[in-house]
Amino acid sequence: MKTQNTIKPAKKCYSHIGGKLGELLFETFADKKWIAKNEASDKHFYITELGEKEFDKLGIDLSKIKSEEV
């Protein structure tokens, strides 16, 4: 039986969340259409207008990433 001390569902790697939690967040954001690709072949995702509204409701300040080069 695993205890909270042995389960490691998330890890911080540089400036992102990895592990199972990171995967779950990514899948949820994509399923809810908070993030999307312009084209299926694109490498990168962008934050949709809906995503901007929903992240704002969560108190997430997206201005911190809008100025970053991708």
ABEGO torsion letter per residue (X at the ends): XBBAAABBABBBBEABBBEAAAAAAAAAAAAAGABBBABAABABBBBBAAAAAAAAAAGBBAAAAAABBX
